[in-house]
Each structure stands twice: as structure tokens, then as C-alpha cells.
Amino acid sequence: MTVPARFFRIAAFVELVTLIVLLGNLATFHAKPVTSLIGPTHGCAYLVIVVATWRNDRAVLAAKLAALLPGIGGFLVLRLLGQHEAADVEAL
């Protein structure tokens, strides 16, 4: 199964933004409603990236391992998939 890059971009953006909000909340107000709302959203975005990467036919091992990094894993996967695609085009 090939997952479109746009899907990864959206999930990676959501994961990164929610992580920043969670860390900002932890450093400042530590408001429980913010944590209750954003925490599960971050967790879902993280799991979406991990599962989509591991199911992606184009993902190399480095991309699959990078997906496990919270916060920046999605963007690293995008970068690695882009490099893998460029290498495939050059091979043709």
C-alpha cells in the first residue's frame, strides 16, 4: 500500500503542533483541559504516522525507524521517502 505524501504532511504537522502545545502547556499553565484535548490528538497523529509508514510499500527501514520518533518523525519520514523516490527515478 502506498500512502500519499500529502497524508504524511498533514499528520506530521498535526503531530508537531500538538507536541508544541503540550510542551508549552506543561511549561506555563499546565491546564488540564488543554492536556485532555491535545494529548489524545497528539497520540492519534503519532500512531497514524507510525502505522502508515510501516504499511507503506516505499518505506525503507530508516523511514520506519524514524517514524517512531515523536514530534519530528513524520517530517523525517517525508524526507526519507522523498530521497527514496529520487533514487528510484535516477535508477530509471
PyMOL Python script that loads the backbone (N, CA, C, O; Angstrom):
from pymol import cmd

cmd.read_pdbstr("""\
ATOM      1  N   MET A   1       0.845  -1.174   0.000  1.00  0.00           N
ATOM      2  CA  MET A   1       0.000   0.000   0.000  1.00  0.00           C
ATOM      3  C   MET A   1       0.895   1.243   0.000  1.00  0.00           C
ATOM      4  O   MET A   1       1.777   1.379   0.848  1.00  0.00           O
ATOM      5  N   THR A   2       0.668   2.124  -0.930  1.00  0.00           N
ATOM      6  CA  THR A   2       1.424   3.369  -0.998  1.00  0.00           C
ATOM      7  C   THR A   2       0.580   4.498  -0.408  1.00  0.00           C
ATOM      8  O   THR A   2      -0.567   4.708  -0.802  1.00  0.00           O
ATOM      9  N   VAL A   3       1.165   5.208   0.530  1.00  0.00           N
ATOM     10  CA  VAL A   3       0.466   6.301   1.201  1.00  0.00           C
ATOM     11  C   VAL A   3       0.928   7.614   0.574  1.00  0.00           C
ATOM     12  O   VAL A   3       2.133   7.831   0.447  1.00  0.00           O
ATOM     13  N   PRO A   4       0.003   8.501   0.177  1.00  0.00           N
ATOM     14  CA  PRO A   4       0.405   9.764  -0.449  1.00  0.00           C
ATOM     15  C   PRO A   4       1.174  10.673   0.513  1.00  0.00           C
ATOM     16  O   PRO A   4       0.946  10.654   1.723  1.00  0.00           O
ATOM     17  N   ALA A   5       2.076  11.457  -0.040  1.00  0.00           N
ATOM     18  CA  ALA A   5       2.904  12.359   0.757  1.00  0.00           C
ATOM     19  C   ALA A   5       2.044  13.406   1.468  1.00  0.00           C
ATOM     20  O   ALA A   5       2.386  13.840   2.568  1.00  0.00           O
ATOM     21  N   ARG A   6       0.953  13.806   0.863  1.00  0.00           N
ATOM     22  CA  ARG A   6       0.080  14.813   1.486  1.00  0.00           C
ATOM     23  C   ARG A   6      -0.462  14.305   2.824  1.00  0.00           C
ATOM     24  O   ARG A   6      -0.583  15.067   3.784  1.00  0.00           O
ATOM     25  N   PHE A   7      -0.781  13.035   2.875  1.00  0.00           N
ATOM     26  CA  PHE A   7      -1.265  12.408   4.105  1.00  0.00           C
ATOM     27  C   PHE A   7      -0.217  12.525   5.208  1.00  0.00           C
ATOM     28  O   PHE A   7      -0.535  12.880   6.343  1.00  0.00           O
ATOM     29  N   PHE A   8       1.049  12.222   4.861  1.00  0.00           N
ATOM     30  CA  PHE A   8       2.136  12.334   5.837  1.00  0.00           C
ATOM     31  C   PHE A   8       2.349  13.781   6.268  1.00  0.00           C
ATOM     32  O   PHE A   8       2.590  14.051   7.444  1.00  0.00           O
ATOM     33  N   ARG A   9       2.260  14.715   5.313  1.00  0.00           N
ATOM     34  CA  ARG A   9       2.458  16.128   5.644  1.00  0.00           C
ATOM     35  C   ARG A   9       1.431  16.608   6.669  1.00  0.00           C
ATOM     36  O   ARG A   9       1.777  17.290   7.633  1.00  0.00           O
ATOM     37  N   ILE A  10       0.187  16.250   6.455  1.00  0.00           N
ATOM     38  CA  ILE A  10      -0.876  16.678   7.372  1.00  0.00           C
ATOM     39  C   ILE A  10      -0.678  16.048   8.750  1.00  0.00           C
ATOM     40  O   ILE A  10      -0.741  16.743   9.764  1.00  0.00           O
ATOM     41  N   ALA A  11      -0.442  14.750   8.789  1.00  0.00           N
ATOM     42  CA  ALA A  11      -0.262  14.059  10.070  1.00  0.00           C
ATOM     43  C   ALA A  11       0.983  14.562  10.803  1.00  0.00           C
ATOM     44  O   ALA A  11       0.961  14.729  12.022  1.00  0.00           O
ATOM     45  N   ALA A  12       2.067  14.804  10.062  1.00  0.00           N
ATOM     46  CA  ALA A  12       3.301  15.304  10.687  1.00  0.00           C
ATOM     47  C   ALA A  12       3.093  16.700  11.255  1.00  0.00           C
ATOM     48  O   ALA A  12       3.590  17.009  12.338  1.00  0.00           O
ATOM     49  N   PHE A  13       2.364  17.544  10.535  1.00  0.00           N
ATOM     50  CA  PHE A  13       2.088  18.892  11.015  1.00  0.00           C
ATOM     51  C   PHE A  13       1.247  18.848  12.291  1.00  0.00           C
ATOM     52  O   PHE A  13       1.544  19.546  13.260  1.00  0.00           O
ATOM     53  N   VAL A  14       0.198  18.026  12.286  1.00  0.00           N
ATOM     54  CA  VAL A  14      -0.660  17.903  13.465  1.00  0.00           C
ATOM     55  C   VAL A  14       0.156  17.379  14.646  1.00  0.00           C
ATOM     56  O   VAL A  14       0.023  17.880  15.763  1.00  0.00           O
ATOM     57  N   GLU A  15       0.993  16.381  14.406  1.00  0.00           N
ATOM     58  CA  GLU A  15       1.797  15.813  15.488  1.00  0.00           C
ATOM     59  C   GLU A  15       2.744  16.856  16.082  1.00  0.00           C
ATOM     60  O   GLU A  15       2.852  16.974  17.303  1.00  0.00           O
ATOM     61  N   LEU A  16       3.421  17.604  15.231  1.00  0.00           N
ATOM     62  CA  LEU A  16       4.374  18.597  15.714  1.00  0.00           C
ATOM     63  C   LEU A  16       3.678  19.742  16.462  1.00  0.00           C
ATOM     64  O   LEU A  16       4.132  20.153  17.530  1.00  0.00           O
ATOM     65  N   VAL A  17       2.591  20.248  15.906  1.00  0.00           N
ATOM     66  CA  VAL A  17       1.871  21.355  16.543  1.00  0.00           C
ATOM     67  C   VAL A  17       1.308  20.920  17.898  1.00  0.00           C
ATOM     68  O   VAL A  17       1.400  21.659  18.878  1.00  0.00           O
ATOM     69  N   THR A  18       0.730  19.728  17.950  1.00  0.00           N
ATOM     70  CA  THR A  18       0.172  19.276  19.223  1.00  0.00           C
ATOM     71  C   THR A  18       1.274  19.042  20.261  1.00  0.00           C
ATOM     72  O   THR A  18       1.062  19.286  21.449  1.00  0.00           O
ATOM     73  N   LEU A  19       2.433  18.576  19.831  1.00  0.00           N
ATOM     74  CA  LEU A  19       3.541  18.405  20.772  1.00  0.00           C
ATOM     75  C   LEU A  19       4.002  19.753  21.322  1.00  0.00           C
ATOM     76  O   LEU A  19       4.278  19.881  22.514  1.00  0.00           O
ATOM     77  N   ILE A  20       4.083  20.749  20.452  1.00  0.00           N
ATOM     78  CA  ILE A  20       4.475  22.090  20.897  1.00  0.00           C
ATOM     79  C   ILE A  20       3.458  22.652  21.890  1.00  0.00           C
ATOM     80  O   ILE A  20       3.831  23.252  22.898  1.00  0.00           O
ATOM     81  N   VAL A  21       2.178  22.453  21.599  1.00  0.00           N
ATOM     82  CA  VAL A  21       1.131  22.933  22.513  1.00  0.00           C
ATOM     83  C   VAL A  21       1.228  22.211  23.853  1.00  0.00           C
ATOM     84  O   VAL A  21       1.118  22.841  24.905  1.00  0.00           O
ATOM     85  N   LEU A  22       1.431  20.899  23.823  1.00  0.00           N
ATOM     86  CA  LEU A  22       1.543  20.140  25.073  1.00  0.00           C
ATOM     87  C   LEU A  22       2.743  20.592  25.902  1.00  0.00           C
ATOM     88  O   LEU A  22       2.633  20.780  27.113  1.00  0.00           O
ATOM     89  N   LEU A  23       3.878  20.764  25.248  1.00  0.00           N
ATOM     90  CA  LEU A  23       5.073  21.204  25.975  1.00  0.00           C
ATOM     91  C   LEU A  23       4.926  22.636  26.487  1.00  0.00           C
ATOM     92  O   LEU A  23       5.375  22.954  27.589  1.00  0.00           O
ATOM     93  N   GLY A  24       4.296  23.502  25.684  1.00  0.00           N
ATOM     94  CA  GLY A  24       4.041  24.868  26.124  1.00  0.00           C
ATOM     95  C   GLY A  24       3.097  24.905  27.310  1.00  0.00           C
ATOM     96  O   GLY A  24       3.295  25.683  28.243  1.00  0.00           O
ATOM     97  N   ASN A  25       2.077  24.071  27.278  1.00  0.00           N
ATOM     98  CA  ASN A  25       1.139  23.986  28.399  1.00  0.00           C
ATOM     99  C   ASN A  25       1.847  23.461  29.646  1.00  0.00           C
ATOM    100  O   ASN A  25       1.601  23.947  30.750  1.00  0.00           O
ATOM    101  N   LEU A  26       2.707  22.493  29.477  1.00  0.00           N
ATOM    102  CA  LEU A  26       3.444  21.936  30.608  1.00  0.00           C
ATOM    103  C   LEU A  26       4.376  22.975  31.236  1.00  0.00           C
ATOM    104  O   LEU A  26       4.534  23.024  32.456  1.00  0.00           O
ATOM    105  N   ALA A  27       4.989  23.802  30.386  1.00  0.00           N
ATOM    106  CA  ALA A  27       5.939  24.803  30.879  1.00  0.00           C
ATOM    107  C   ALA A  27       5.255  26.027  31.479  1.00  0.00           C
ATOM    108  O   ALA A  27       5.870  26.751  32.262  1.00  0.00           O
ATOM    109  N   THR A  28       3.984  26.271  31.125  1.00  0.00           N
ATOM    110  CA  THR A  28       3.340  27.501  31.599  1.00  0.00           C
ATOM    111  C   THR A  28       2.164  27.211  32.537  1.00  0.00           C
ATOM    112  O   THR A  28       2.349  27.137  33.751  1.00  0.00           O
ATOM    113  N   PHE A  29       0.988  27.052  31.999  1.00  0.00           N
ATOM    114  CA  PHE A  29      -0.235  26.977  32.788  1.00  0.00           C
ATOM    115  C   PHE A  29      -0.525  25.597  33.365  1.00  0.00           C
ATOM    116  O   PHE A  29      -1.067  25.474  34.463  1.00  0.00           O
ATOM    117  N   HIS A  30      -0.162  24.573  32.625  1.00  0.00           N
ATOM    118  CA  HIS A  30      -0.472  23.182  32.969  1.00  0.00           C
ATOM    119  C   HIS A  30      -1.977  23.004  33.168  1.00  0.00           C
ATOM    120  O   HIS A  30      -2.435  22.416  34.148  1.00  0.00           O
ATOM    121  N   ALA A  31      -2.728  23.536  32.195  1.00  0.00           N
ATOM    122  CA  ALA A  31      -4.182  23.457  32.236  1.00  0.00           C
ATOM    123  C   ALA A  31      -4.640  22.053  31.838  1.00  0.00           C
ATOM    124  O   ALA A  31      -4.313  21.571  30.754  1.00  0.00           O
ATOM    125  N   LYS A  32      -5.387  21.411  32.712  1.00  0.00           N
ATOM    126  CA  LYS A  32      -5.846  20.049  32.468  1.00  0.00           C
ATOM    127  C   LYS A  32      -6.742  19.926  31.231  1.00  0.00           C
ATOM    128  O   LYS A  32      -6.621  18.935  30.510  1.00  0.00           O
ATOM    129  N   PRO A  33      -7.639  20.889  30.949  1.00  0.00           N
ATOM    130  CA  PRO A  33      -8.456  20.759  29.735  1.00  0.00           C
ATOM    131  C   PRO A  33      -7.618  20.745  28.447  1.00  0.00           C
ATOM    132  O   PRO A  33      -7.941  20.030  27.499  1.00  0.00           O
ATOM    133  N   VAL A  34      -6.560  21.526  28.425  1.00  0.00           N
ATOM    134  CA  VAL A  34      -5.689  21.543  27.242  1.00  0.00           C
ATOM    135  C   VAL A  34      -5.037  20.179  27.082  1.00  0.00           C
ATOM    136  O   VAL A  34      -4.997  19.632  25.980  1.00  0.00           O
ATOM    137  N   THR A  35      -4.532  19.635  28.166  1.00  0.00           N
ATOM    138  CA  THR A  35      -3.899  18.321  28.123  1.00  0.00           C
ATOM    139  C   THR A  35      -4.895  17.245  27.712  1.00  0.00           C
ATOM    140  O   THR A  35      -4.562  16.350  26.935  1.00  0.00           O
ATOM    141  N   SER A  36      -6.109  17.329  28.229  1.00  0.00           N
ATOM    142  CA  SER A  36      -7.138  16.337  27.915  1.00  0.00           C
ATOM    143  C   SER A  36      -7.547  16.363  26.449  1.00  0.00           C
ATOM    144  O   SER A  36      -7.887  15.325  25.881  1.00  0.00           O
ATOM    145  N   LEU A  37      -7.517  17.528  25.840  1.00  0.00           N
ATOM    146  CA  LEU A  37      -7.911  17.655  24.446  1.00  0.00           C
ATOM    147  C   LEU A  37      -6.751  17.370  23.496  1.00  0.00           C
ATOM    148  O   LEU A  37      -6.909  16.622  22.532  1.00  0.00           O
ATOM    149  N   ILE A  38      -5.608  17.951  23.759  1.00  0.00           N
ATOM    150  CA  ILE A  38      -4.485  17.883  22.830  1.00  0.00           C
ATOM    151  C   ILE A  38      -3.705  16.573  22.961  1.00  0.00           C
ATOM    152  O   ILE A  38      -3.165  16.078  21.972  1.00  0.00           O
ATOM    153  N   GLY A  39      -3.639  16.010  24.161  1.00  0.00           N
ATOM    154  CA  GLY A  39      -2.888  14.767  24.369  1.00  0.00           C
ATOM    155  C   GLY A  39      -3.348  13.625  23.475  1.00  0.00           C
ATOM    156  O   GLY A  39      -2.527  13.040  22.769  1.00  0.00           O
ATOM    157  N   PRO A  40      -4.637  13.291  23.481  1.00  0.00           N
ATOM    158  CA  PRO A  40      -5.108  12.226  22.590  1.00  0.00           C
ATOM    159  C   PRO A  40      -4.957  12.567  21.104  1.00  0.00           C
ATOM    160  O   PRO A  40      -4.724  11.680  20.284  1.00  0.00           O
ATOM    161  N   THR A  41      -5.089  13.840  20.762  1.00  0.00           N
ATOM    162  CA  THR A  41      -4.901  14.250  19.364  1.00  0.00           C
ATOM    163  C   THR A  41      -3.467  13.988  18.936  1.00  0.00           C
ATOM    164  O   THR A  41      -3.217  13.482  17.843  1.00  0.00           O
ATOM    165  N   HIS A  42      -2.528  14.336  19.806  1.00  0.00           N
ATOM    166  CA  HIS A  42      -1.116  14.084  19.519  1.00  0.00           C
ATOM    167  C   HIS A  42      -0.853  12.579  19.400  1.00  0.00           C
ATOM    168  O   HIS A  42      -0.159  12.132  18.487  1.00  0.00           O
ATOM    169  N   GLY A  43      -1.405  11.822  20.316  1.00  0.00           N
ATOM    170  CA  GLY A  43      -1.218  10.375  20.285  1.00  0.00           C
ATOM    171  C   GLY A  43      -1.764   9.745  19.015  1.00  0.00           C
ATOM    172  O   GLY A  43      -1.136   8.857  18.439  1.00  0.00           O
ATOM    173  N   CYS A  44      -2.918  10.196  18.582  1.00  0.00           N
ATOM    174  CA  CYS A  44      -3.509   9.668  17.342  1.00  0.00           C
ATOM    175  C   CYS A  44      -2.661  10.025  16.130  1.00  0.00           C
ATOM    176  O   CYS A  44      -2.433   9.183  15.262  1.00  0.00           O
ATOM    177  N   ALA A  45      -2.193  11.268  16.064  1.00  0.00           N
ATOM    178  CA  ALA A  45      -1.352  11.682  14.935  1.00  0.00           C
ATOM    179  C   ALA A  45      -0.059  10.866  14.908  1.00  0.00           C
ATOM    180  O   ALA A  45       0.398  10.460  13.840  1.00  0.00           O
ATOM    181  N   TYR A  46       0.524  10.630  16.071  1.00  0.00           N
ATOM    182  CA  TYR A  46       1.744   9.827  16.174  1.00  0.00           C
ATOM    183  C   TYR A  46       1.493   8.402  15.676  1.00  0.00           C
ATOM    184  O   TYR A  46       2.275   7.867  14.889  1.00  0.00           O
ATOM    185  N   LEU A  47       0.407   7.796  16.135  1.00  0.00           N
ATOM    186  CA  LEU A  47       0.098   6.427  15.714  1.00  0.00           C
ATOM    187  C   LEU A  47      -0.225   6.343  14.227  1.00  0.00           C
ATOM    188  O   LEU A  47       0.132   5.366  13.570  1.00  0.00           O
ATOM    189  N   VAL A  48      -0.894   7.354  13.697  1.00  0.00           N
ATOM    190  CA  VAL A  48      -1.196   7.379  12.261  1.00  0.00           C
ATOM    191  C   VAL A  48       0.094   7.368  11.454  1.00  0.00           C
ATOM    192  O   VAL A  48       0.203   6.638  10.469  1.00  0.00           O
ATOM    193  N   ILE A  49       1.064   8.167  11.861  1.00  0.00           N
ATOM    194  CA  ILE A  49       2.341   8.223  11.145  1.00  0.00           C
ATOM    195  C   ILE A  49       3.068   6.886  11.242  1.00  0.00           C
ATOM    196  O   ILE A  49       3.570   6.377  10.240  1.00  0.00           O
ATOM    197  N   VAL A  50       3.125   6.325  12.430  1.00  0.00           N
ATOM    198  CA  VAL A  50       3.837   5.053  12.613  1.00  0.00           C
ATOM    199  C   VAL A  50       3.193   3.946  11.784  1.00  0.00           C
ATOM    200  O   VAL A  50       3.887   3.239  11.052  1.00  0.00           O
ATOM    201  N   VAL A  51       1.888   3.791  11.889  1.00  0.00           N
ATOM    202  CA  VAL A  51       1.198   2.714  11.171  1.00  0.00           C
ATOM    203  C   VAL A  51       1.264   2.927   9.659  1.00  0.00           C
ATOM    204  O   VAL A  51       1.512   1.981   8.911  1.00  0.00           O
ATOM    205  N   ALA A  52       1.046   4.150   9.212  1.00  0.00           N
ATOM    206  CA  ALA A  52       1.093   4.421   7.772  1.00  0.00           C
ATOM    207  C   ALA A  52       2.489   4.184   7.201  1.00  0.00           C
ATOM    208  O   ALA A  52       2.628   3.713   6.072  1.00  0.00           O
ATOM    209  N   THR A  53       3.512   4.505   7.970  1.00  0.00           N
ATOM    210  CA  THR A  53       4.880   4.279   7.489  1.00  0.00           C
ATOM    211  C   THR A  53       5.182   2.797   7.405  1.00  0.00           C
ATOM    212  O   THR A  53       5.744   2.332   6.413  1.00  0.00           O
ATOM    213  N   TRP A  54       4.819   2.056   8.425  1.00  0.00           N
ATOM    214  CA  TRP A  54       5.120   0.622   8.430  1.00  0.00           C
ATOM    215  C   TRP A  54       4.321  -0.125   7.365  1.00  0.00           C
ATOM    216  O   TRP A  54       4.752  -1.180   6.901  1.00  0.00           O
ATOM    217  N   ARG A  55       3.172   0.402   6.974  1.00  0.00           N
ATOM    218  CA  ARG A  55       2.369  -0.251   5.925  1.00  0.00           C
ATOM    219  C   ARG A  55       2.716   0.237   4.518  1.00  0.00           C
ATOM    220  O   ARG A  55       2.255  -0.334   3.530  1.00  0.00           O
ATOM    221  N   ASN A  56       3.527   1.291   4.427  1.00  0.00           N
ATOM    222  CA  ASN A  56       3.876   1.876   3.132  1.00  0.00           C
ATOM    223  C   ASN A  56       4.892   0.989   2.408  1.00  0.00           C
ATOM    224  O   ASN A  56       5.914   0.611   2.980  1.00  0.00           O
ATOM    225  N   ASP A  57       4.605   0.666   1.164  1.00  0.00           N
ATOM    226  CA  ASP A  57       5.497  -0.180   0.371  1.00  0.00           C
ATOM    227  C   ASP A  57       6.824   0.500   0.057  1.00  0.00           C
ATOM    228  O   ASP A  57       7.843  -0.173  -0.098  1.00  0.00           O
ATOM    229  N   ARG A  58       6.821   1.820  -0.036  1.00  0.00           N
ATOM    230  CA  ARG A  58       8.037   2.556  -0.412  1.00  0.00           C
ATOM    231  C   ARG A  58       8.951   2.856   0.765  1.00  0.00           C
ATOM    232  O   ARG A  58      10.076   3.313   0.565  1.00  0.00           O
ATOM    233  N   ALA A  59       8.497   2.612   1.972  1.00  0.00           N
ATOM    234  CA  ALA A  59       9.273   2.992   3.165  1.00  0.00           C
ATOM    235  C   ALA A  59      10.428   2.022   3.401  1.00  0.00           C
ATOM    236  O   ALA A  59      10.228   0.812   3.505  1.00  0.00           O
ATOM    237  N   VAL A  60      11.623   2.566   3.483  1.00  0.00           N
ATOM    238  CA  VAL A  60      12.804   1.767   3.813  1.00  0.00           C
ATOM    239  C   VAL A  60      12.885   1.647   5.338  1.00  0.00           C
ATOM    240  O   VAL A  60      12.132   2.306   6.054  1.00  0.00           O
ATOM    241  N   LEU A  61      13.791   0.812   5.826  1.00  0.00           N
ATOM    242  CA  LEU A  61      13.904   0.583   7.264  1.00  0.00           C
ATOM    243  C   LEU A  61      14.193   1.877   8.022  1.00  0.00           C
ATOM    244  O   LEU A  61      13.660   2.089   9.110  1.00  0.00           O
ATOM    245  N   ALA A  62      15.029   2.737   7.456  1.00  0.00           N
ATOM    246  CA  ALA A  62      15.356   4.005   8.121  1.00  0.00           C
ATOM    247  C   ALA A  62      14.101   4.860   8.319  1.00  0.00           C
ATOM    248  O   ALA A  62      13.947   5.501   9.359  1.00  0.00           O
ATOM    249  N   ALA A  63      13.215   4.873   7.341  1.00  0.00           N
ATOM    250  CA  ALA A  63      11.973   5.640   7.458  1.00  0.00           C
ATOM    251  C   ALA A  63      11.068   5.031   8.517  1.00  0.00           C
ATOM    252  O   ALA A  63      10.419   5.751   9.276  1.00  0.00           O
ATOM    253  N   LYS A  64      11.025   3.717   8.566  1.00  0.00           N
ATOM    254  CA  LYS A  64      10.182   3.055   9.564  1.00  0.00           C
ATOM    255  C   LYS A  64      10.674   3.331  10.977  1.00  0.00           C
ATOM    256  O   LYS A  64       9.874   3.516  11.894  1.00  0.00           O
ATOM    257  N   LEU A  65      11.974   3.358  11.148  1.00  0.00           N
ATOM    258  CA  LEU A  65      12.532   3.666  12.467  1.00  0.00           C
ATOM    259  C   LEU A  65      12.365   5.145  12.807  1.00  0.00           C
ATOM    260  O   LEU A  65      12.122   5.490  13.964  1.00  0.00           O
ATOM    261  N   ALA A  66      12.493   6.020  11.811  1.00  0.00           N
ATOM    262  CA  ALA A  66      12.322   7.459  12.034  1.00  0.00           C
ATOM    263  C   ALA A  66      10.889   7.776  12.444  1.00  0.00           C
ATOM    264  O   ALA A  66      10.657   8.720  13.199  1.00  0.00           O
ATOM    265  N   ALA A  67       9.932   7.002  11.956  1.00  0.00           N
ATOM    266  CA  ALA A  67       8.524   7.236  12.302  1.00  0.00           C
ATOM    267  C   ALA A  67       8.273   7.065  13.792  1.00  0.00           C
ATOM    268  O   ALA A  67       7.301   7.603  14.322  1.00  0.00           O
ATOM    269  N   LEU A  68       9.130   6.327  14.467  1.00  0.00           N
ATOM    270  CA  LEU A  68       8.962   6.086  15.894  1.00  0.00           C
ATOM    271  C   LEU A  68       9.368   7.281  16.751  1.00  0.00           C
ATOM    272  O   LEU A  68       9.077   7.304  17.947  1.00  0.00           O
ATOM    273  N   LEU A  69      10.034   8.273  16.163  1.00  0.00           N
ATOM    274  CA  LEU A  69      10.446   9.465  16.907  1.00  0.00           C
ATOM    275  C   LEU A  69       9.265  10.427  17.039  1.00  0.00           C
ATOM    276  O   LEU A  69       8.733  10.892  16.031  1.00  0.00           O
ATOM    277  N   PRO A  70       8.855  10.725  18.258  1.00  0.00           N
ATOM    278  CA  PRO A  70       7.716  11.632  18.412  1.00  0.00           C
ATOM    279  C   PRO A  70       8.079  13.070  18.049  1.00  0.00           C
ATOM    280  O   PRO A  70       9.190  13.534  18.308  1.00  0.00           O
ATOM    281  N   GLY A  71       7.128  13.752  17.452  1.00  0.00           N
ATOM    282  CA  GLY A  71       7.333  15.168  17.120  1.00  0.00           C
ATOM    283  C   GLY A  71       7.899  15.394  15.742  1.00  0.00           C
ATOM    284  O   GLY A  71       7.272  16.064  14.923  1.00  0.00           O
ATOM    285  N   ILE A  72       9.071  14.851  15.464  1.00  0.00           N
ATOM    286  CA  ILE A  72       9.716  15.101  14.171  1.00  0.00           C
ATOM    287  C   ILE A  72       9.717  13.878  13.258  1.00  0.00           C
ATOM    288  O   ILE A  72      10.154  13.964  12.110  1.00  0.00           O
ATOM    289  N   GLY A  73       9.240  12.761  13.748  1.00  0.00           N
ATOM    290  CA  GLY A  73       9.268  11.527  12.975  1.00  0.00           C
ATOM    291  C   GLY A  73       8.546  11.625  11.639  1.00  0.00           C
ATOM    292  O   GLY A  73       9.027  11.112  10.629  1.00  0.00           O
ATOM    293  N   GLY A  74       7.398  12.279  11.634  1.00  0.00           N
ATOM    294  CA  GLY A  74       6.633  12.416  10.394  1.00  0.00           C
ATOM    295  C   GLY A  74       7.386  13.191   9.326  1.00  0.00           C
ATOM    296  O   GLY A  74       7.367  12.820   8.152  1.00  0.00           O
ATOM    297  N   PHE A  75       8.049  14.267   9.732  1.00  0.00           N
ATOM    298  CA  PHE A  75       8.810  15.058   8.765  1.00  0.00           C
ATOM    299  C   PHE A  75      10.048  14.301   8.286  1.00  0.00           C
ATOM    300  O   PHE A  75      10.442  14.423   7.126  1.00  0.00           O
ATOM    301  N   LEU A  76      10.656  13.524   9.174  1.00  0.00           N
ATOM    302  CA  LEU A  76      11.794  12.699   8.755  1.00  0.00           C
ATOM    303  C   LEU A  76      11.351  11.632   7.758  1.00  0.00           C
ATOM    304  O   LEU A  76      12.063  11.347   6.794  1.00  0.00           O
ATOM    305  N   VAL A  77      10.194  11.049   7.985  1.00  0.00           N
ATOM    306  CA  VAL A  77       9.657  10.059   7.047  1.00  0.00           C
ATOM    307  C   VAL A  77       9.442  10.694   5.683  1.00  0.00           C
ATOM    308  O   VAL A  77       9.801  10.108   4.662  1.00  0.00           O
ATOM    309  N   LEU A  78       8.863  11.883   5.657  1.00  0.00           N
ATOM    310  CA  LEU A  78       8.660  12.582   4.384  1.00  0.00           C
ATOM    311  C   LEU A  78       9.982  12.783   3.650  1.00  0.00           C
ATOM    312  O   LEU A  78      10.076  12.562   2.442  1.00  0.00           O
ATOM    313  N   ARG A  79      10.981  13.197   4.382  1.00  0.00           N
ATOM    314  CA  ARG A  79      12.293  13.447   3.782  1.00  0.00           C
ATOM    315  C   ARG A  79      12.900  12.145   3.241  1.00  0.00           C
ATOM    316  O   ARG A  79      13.420  12.112   2.126  1.00  0.00           O
ATOM    317  N   LEU A  80      12.830  11.084   4.035  1.00  0.00           N
ATOM    318  CA  LEU A  80      13.401   9.806   3.608  1.00  0.00           C
ATOM    319  C   LEU A  80      12.645   9.202   2.428  1.00  0.00           C
ATOM    320  O   LEU A  80      13.251   8.615   1.531  1.00  0.00           O
ATOM    321  N   LEU A  81      11.325   9.344   2.430  1.00  0.00           N
ATOM    322  CA  LEU A  81      10.556   8.838   1.289  1.00  0.00           C
ATOM    323  C   LEU A  81      10.867   9.636   0.027  1.00  0.00           C
ATOM    324  O   LEU A  81      10.903   9.074  -1.068  1.00  0.00           O
ATOM    325  N   GLY A  82      11.089  10.934   0.173  1.00  0.00           N
ATOM    326  CA  GLY A  82      11.464  11.763  -0.965  1.00  0.00           C
ATOM    327  C   GLY A  82      12.814  11.370  -1.527  1.00  0.00           C
ATOM    328  O   GLY A  82      12.988  11.337  -2.745  1.00  0.00           O
ATOM    329  N   GLN A  83      13.775  11.070  -0.663  1.00  0.00           N
ATOM    330  CA  GLN A  83      15.100  10.622  -1.112  1.00  0.00           C
ATOM    331  C   GLN A  83      14.997   9.272  -1.796  1.00  0.00           C
ATOM    332  O   GLN A  83      15.668   9.029  -2.799  1.00  0.00           O
ATOM    333  N   HIS A  84      14.163   8.394  -1.265  1.00  0.00           N
ATOM    334  CA  HIS A  84      13.988   7.062  -1.845  1.00  0.00           C
ATOM    335  C   HIS A  84      13.362   7.168  -3.232  1.00  0.00           C
ATOM    336  O   HIS A  84      13.759   6.454  -4.154  1.00  0.00           O
ATOM    337  N   GLU A  85      12.373   8.068  -3.379  1.00  0.00           N
ATOM    338  CA  GLU A  85      11.742   8.282  -4.690  1.00  0.00           C
ATOM    339  C   GLU A  85      12.737   8.839  -5.693  1.00  0.00           C
ATOM    340  O   GLU A  85      12.755   8.415  -6.848  1.00  0.00           O
ATOM    341  N   ALA A  86      13.571   9.791  -5.262  1.00  0.00           N
ATOM    342  CA  ALA A  86      14.567  10.389  -6.157  1.00  0.00           C
ATOM    343  C   ALA A  86      15.571   9.339  -6.614  1.00  0.00           C
ATOM    344  O   ALA A  86      15.984   9.353  -7.773  1.00  0.00           O
ATOM    345  N   ALA A  87      15.968   8.441  -5.741  1.00  0.00           N
ATOM    346  CA  ALA A  87      16.898   7.376  -6.119  1.00  0.00           C
ATOM    347  C   ALA A  87      16.251   6.427  -7.122  1.00  0.00           C
ATOM    348  O   ALA A  87      16.928   5.926  -8.020  1.00  0.00           O
ATOM    349  N   ASP A  88      14.945   6.171  -6.981  1.00  0.00           N
ATOM    350  CA  ASP A  88      14.247   5.307  -7.933  1.00  0.00           C
ATOM    351  C   ASP A  88      14.174   5.951  -9.309  1.00  0.00           C
ATOM    352  O   ASP A  88      14.322   5.266 -10.321  1.00  0.00           O
ATOM    353  N   VAL A  89      13.949   7.251  -9.358  1.00  0.00           N
ATOM    354  CA  VAL A  89      13.864   7.975 -10.638  1.00  0.00           C
ATOM    355  C   VAL A  89      15.225   7.967 -11.326  1.00  0.00           C
ATOM    356  O   VAL A  89      15.303   7.757 -12.536  1.00  0.00           O
ATOM    357  N   GLU A  90      16.304   8.194 -10.565  1.00  0.00           N
ATOM    358  CA  GLU A  90      17.639   8.199 -11.143  1.00  0.00           C
ATOM    359  C   GLU A  90      18.026   6.827 -11.654  1.00  0.00           C
ATOM    360  O   GLU A  90      18.793   6.727 -12.612  1.00  0.00           O
ATOM    361  N   ALA A  91      17.518   5.768 -11.044  1.00  0.00           N
ATOM    362  CA  ALA A  91      17.848   4.413 -11.476  1.00  0.00           C
ATOM    363  C   ALA A  91      17.233   4.095 -12.837  1.00  0.00           C
ATOM    364  O   ALA A  91      17.724   3.228 -13.560  1.00  0.00           O
ATOM    365  N   LEU A  92      16.161   4.799 -13.178  1.00  0.00           N
ATOM    366  CA  LEU A  92      15.500   4.564 -14.470  1.00  0.00           C
ATOM    367  C   LEU A  92      16.319   5.195 -15.532  1.00  0.00           C
ATOM    368  O   LEU A  92      15.961   5.130 -16.708  1.00  0.00           O
TER     369      LEU A  92
END
""", "prot")
cmd.dss("prot")
cmd.show_as("cartoon", "prot")
cmd.util.cbc("prot")
cmd.orient("prot")
